[in-house]
Amino acid sequence: MTASRRSSRSPKETRKKEAPFFIPYGRHTIEEDDIRAVAETLRSPFLTTGPRVGDFEKAVAARVGALAGVAMSSGTAALHAAMAALGLVPGDEVLVPGLSFAATANAVRYVGGTPVFVDCEKDGFNLCPEDAAQKITPRTKAIVPVHFAGQPVQLDAVHRLAHKHNLRVVEDAAHAFGAVYRGRPVGALSDMTMFSFHPVKHITTGEGGMITFTDPSWATPLRSFRHHGINIDVIQRDAQKKWEYDIPSLGFNYRLTDFQCALGLSQLKKADRFLKRREEIVDLYDRWLGGRRDVLLPPRASTGGRHSWHLYVLRLGDEFTPGSRDVLFQKLRDRGIGVQVHYKPIYRLTVYQKEQMGDRGCSRLEAMFPRMISIPLYPALTNAQVKRVAAVLNNTLDEVKRGPS
Ligand SMILES: *Cc1c(COP(=O)(O)O)cnc(C)c1O
């Protein structure tokens, strides 16, 4: 299995040959009881808008210490609903990290708002509260912190800022199911919190998401937004056999099906096992990569917190030239290791460049981004696979640092 042997094959042949050994950066864990739960629901009277939806909402809310949750067809739909519930109007500005998946900023755009991109903190991936403070204007209405990779954001600083400037706080916790900030689970710490149940996230419903909250007044706008904007009293009155409904303001069909919620309920029972396995893998990576002085290991949670380890993101040190990350990426992919880059800064994407929502002074992120690479992390990885990733990575890092010979 040498590099030279592999490079003698055509790319297509290589893919075919390597496929069984390819380790992706993330993937779901579906077990027999998950399948049974979905099958059972498929045989039940309700495929959608049935009892499993409320059960899943209650179970997730209880798990994260929130009053309630509203399930949505995706995490992105959930963020869209949250932005609509805030009552944002065109021209309103929302602070979002430059480093996140595009959906964080896209959701702001869906309601006509303007995302304003915040730089990273000095030695980490999460948004920098001081930089956020400098970017506040009279039009700023909200801030959407992202617990990047699952590392809890310094919420105290974010909340102080929000209080001072009368901003709403909606957490993008797509990476942070199971994360804890200062002894309290993420999910009930801000106005609203969004979770995603995409297959690479901690628990999955195929596609799916949820907004959790503690103030009961969010429930009605979120539920009606998910259901075409139909006024919610009527949805509830359905049981009383009344036909009339109204749509006071536009909504979408963002419902999550009952069989997806059945899967979510089944997955939720395993969440602690999944989280623990992610932590074990992180400990192994830290051990097998920790001896290197030329890479920075991902930061841990601060005191009283729990990192939920959605991603394991390495940063290449100054020993590496700026182009090294992409060389490393290609070599690792060729060797069956599914590395990934999370993420290209959102303001660099064409759709943001076109609208001139370009770089708003995210110099730390600009310096860090070309040095970031994510390596495989998901509960189903075996110790042998983790060892293989670490061994191949160690060799490839040495090779890339030496440069072309
Ligand atoms: C996955 C993700 C989303 C979107 O969630 P979907 O369920 O895929 O729509 C939003 N923000 C971040 C940071 C994510 O990782």
The ligand as an ORCA input file, in Angstrom:
! r2SCAN-3c Opt
* xyz 0 1
  C     -25.331     21.159     10.096
  C     -25.303     22.614     10.408
  C     -26.390     23.466     10.169
  C     -27.585     23.073      9.363
  O     -28.223     21.953      9.777
  P     -29.057     21.087      8.707
  O     -29.820     20.171      9.607
  O     -28.045     20.362      7.875
  O     -29.916     21.991      7.941
  C     -26.304     24.773     10.598
  N     -25.219     25.246     11.221
  C     -24.140     24.466     11.441
  C     -22.966     25.046     12.145
  C     -24.140     23.130     11.030
  O     -23.059     22.378     11.224
*
